[in-house]
Every structure is written in C-alpha cells, then in structure tokens.
Amino acid sequence: MKFIKLANYLFHPMWIPTFGTFYFFLQSPSYNEPQIIGAKLLAVSVLTFFLPVVILFVLRYFRQIETYELKEVKERKLPLLLFTIIAGFIIRYVFSYYSFPAMNQFFMGIFITGVIMTLAAIAGFKISLHTAGVSGLLVFVYLLTYYYSFPGLTGLSFLFFALGWTFSARLASNAHSVTELLLGILAGSIPQLLIFL
C-alpha cells in the first residue's frame, strides 16, 4: 500500500512542468547550449514548484486553506487561479512561441487545463490534479514523438505506467472518486492535444 501511495508524491502536479521541460531538452537536438537549458529549467522549477510551495504556505498561514493537499473544493479556487496565472507568465516570458514553439504549446495546454480546473472548482466540482498532470505530460511526450520524431517509446511506456500508478494511488488514498480521476485525465490530455493540432 505504501508503494502505491508513493505515486502521490513522485507525480505531484507541481513536478509535471519541470519533468516536461527536462524531457524536451533531453531529447531535442536543436537546443544544446547548457546555459540556456539551465536557465530555462531553473525558471520553470522556481515558477512551478518553489513559488507555488510558498503560495500554499502563505495561504495556509492566512487560513485560506486548511491543508496543503487542497482536499476541499472551496480551497482550490485561489491556488488554481494563481497557478494558472503562473503558466500564463511562462508562456509570455519564458517560452515564446517563436523561440520554443513546442514548449510554448506545452504550457499553453497547462494554462487551459488550469482554466478548466479553476472554473470547475468555482462551480463546485473536484477534478484530480494528479491525473490531469500525468495525462497531459503523456500526451505532450506522444506529440513530440509524432511531430518532431523524438525517441519516445521508453518515455511513453513509463508514463502509461505512471498514469495507472497515480490513478491507483489516488483511489487508495481516498482522495478522489473514479469519475474525478477520469475527468482529470480528460482535462489534462485534451488541451495538449488540441493545442498541437
């Protein structure tokens, strides 16, 4: 049981943007300047992991959220809105479409997923952020393989496993219903797919 629940932490949605960025630069033959790669990875990790951690800490300090897991739908509204704004900032200032089209589209997909999640929370619906994150990354890796001929078989196989593992972990943790997990998969994957088409 502990092994199953480990996926809750390994595939936390705040890790997904950094995973996607790292995978892109690892596989792309077009970007091989260590300084640029390091700067982009640092920017993404700070903006999508460390800054959200600080935001969650501040929100909990001011009693806007009760737990860092955001178990209640009402707790999700403000954090999701702020995280979506961060994704928009990355689209505008970190990965421009002209310099990094694939990464710009990846974060555009994340931005749209964030909008969907925020609107769902406002409407009182809870959707799994974990399955949204992993499924979005899965589709992104697939599209990189399809459009840019990246070697993606190993990555895709691992992400299919990760999605199933995360799905099971969220159920085992009683964090979501099956419907909420499936909606997360749709909310994470469809925006990535539509952006690239």
DAGI-V520986 format. One record per pair of residues at least 24 apart in sequence whose C-alpha atoms are under 10 Angstrom apart, sorted by the first residue. I is the first residue (numbers start at 1). J is the second residue. Records with the same first field share a line. If there is no record, write none. Layout:
I = J + J
This chain:
1 = 168 + 169 + 172 + 173
2 = 169 + 172 + 173
3 = 165 + 169
4 = 165 + 166 + 167 + 168 + 169 + 170 + 171 + 172 + 173
5 = 165 + 166 + 167 + 168 + 169 + 170 + 171 + 172 + 173
6 = 165 + 166 + 169
7 = 130 + 162 + 163 + 164 + 165 + 166 + 167 + 168 + 169 + 170
8 = 130 + 165 + 166 + 167 + 168 + 169 + 170 + 173 + 175
9 = 130 + 166 + 169
10 = 162 + 166
11 = 130 + 131 + 133 + 134 + 162 + 163 + 165 + 166
12 = 49 + 129 + 130 + 131 + 133 + 134 + 166
13 = 48 + 49 + 128 + 129 + 130 + 131 + 132 + 133 + 134
14 = 45 + 47 + 48 + 49 + 50 + 52 + 53 + 83 + 129 + 130 + 133
15 = 44 + 45 + 48 + 49 + 133 + 134
16 = 45 + 48 + 49 + 110 + 130 + 132 + 133 + 134 + 135 + 136 + 137
17 = 41 + 44 + 45 + 47 + 48 + 49 + 87 + 103 + 106 + 107 + 110 + 133 + 136 + 137
18 = 42 + 43 + 44 + 45 + 46 + 47 + 48 + 49
19 = 44 + 45 + 134 + 137
20 = 44 + 103 + 106 + 107 + 134 + 136 + 137 + 138 + 140 + 141
21 = 45 + 103 + 106 + 107 + 137
23 = 137 + 141 + 152 + 155
24 = 102 + 103 + 140 + 141 + 144 + 150
25 = 103
26 = 150
27 = 144 + 145 + 148 + 149 + 150 + 151 + 152
28 = 144 + 148 + 149 + 150 + 151
29 = 150
31 = 100
39 = 94
40 = 94 + 95
43 = 90 + 94
44 = 86 + 87 + 90 + 94 + 95
47 = 83 + 86 + 87 + 89 + 90
48 = 83 + 84 + 86 + 87 + 90
49 = 83
51 = 83 + 86
52 = 79 + 80 + 82 + 83 + 86
55 = 79 + 82 + 83
69 = 175
70 = 175
71 = 126 + 175 + 176
72 = 121 + 124 + 125 + 126
73 = 118 + 120 + 121 + 122 + 123 + 124 + 125 + 126 + 127
74 = 121 + 122 + 123 + 124 + 125 + 126
75 = 121 + 122
76 = 117 + 118 + 120 + 121 + 122 + 124 + 126
77 = 117 + 118 + 119 + 120 + 121 + 122 + 123 + 124
78 = 118 + 121 + 122
79 = 118
80 = 113 + 114 + 115 + 116 + 117 + 118 + 119 + 121 + 129
81 = 111 + 114 + 115 + 117 + 118 + 119 + 121
82 = 114 + 118
83 = 110 + 111 + 114 + 115 + 118
84 = 108 + 110 + 111 + 112 + 113 + 114 + 115 + 116 + 117 + 118
85 = 111 + 114 + 115
86 = 111 + 114
87 = 111 + 112 + 114
88 = 112 + 114
101 = 196
102 = 140 + 143 + 144 + 147 + 148 + 195 + 196
103 = 140
104 = 195
105 = 140 + 191 + 192 + 193 + 194 + 195 + 196
106 = 136 + 137 + 139 + 140 + 141 + 143 + 191 + 192 + 193 + 195 + 196
107 = 192 + 195
108 = 191 + 192 + 195 + 196
109 = 136 + 137 + 140 + 187 + 188 + 189 + 190 + 191 + 192 + 193 + 194 + 195 + 196
110 = 136 + 137 + 187 + 188 + 189 + 191 + 192
111 = 191 + 192
112 = 187 + 188 + 190 + 191 + 192 + 195
113 = 184 + 186 + 187 + 188 + 189 + 190 + 191 + 192
114 = 187 + 188
115 = 187
116 = 184 + 187 + 188 + 191
117 = 184 + 187 + 188
125 = 180
126 = 176 + 177 + 179 + 180 + 181 + 183 + 184
127 = 176 + 177 + 179 + 180 + 181 + 182 + 183 + 184 + 185 + 186 + 187
128 = 167 + 170 + 175 + 176 + 177 + 178 + 179 + 180 + 181 + 182 + 183 + 184 + 185 + 187 + 188
129 = 180 + 181 + 183 + 184 + 185 + 187 + 188
130 = 163 + 166 + 167 + 169 + 170 + 181 + 184 + 185 + 188
131 = 162 + 163 + 164 + 165 + 166 + 167 + 170 + 180 + 181 + 182 + 183 + 184 + 185 + 186 + 187 + 188 + 189
132 = 163 + 181 + 182 + 183 + 184 + 185 + 186 + 187 + 188 + 189 + 190
133 = 163 + 184 + 185 + 187 + 188 + 189
134 = 159 + 160 + 162 + 163 + 164 + 166 + 167 + 184 + 185 + 188 + 189
135 = 159 + 160 + 162 + 163 + 164 + 184 + 185 + 186 + 187 + 188 + 189 + 190 + 192
136 = 184 + 185 + 186 + 187 + 188 + 189 + 190 + 191 + 192 + 193
137 = 163 + 188 + 189 + 192
138 = 162 + 163 + 188 + 189 + 192
139 = 188 + 189 + 190 + 191 + 192 + 193 + 196
140 = 189 + 192 + 193 + 196
142 = 193
143 = 192 + 193 + 196 + 197
144 = 196
147 = 196
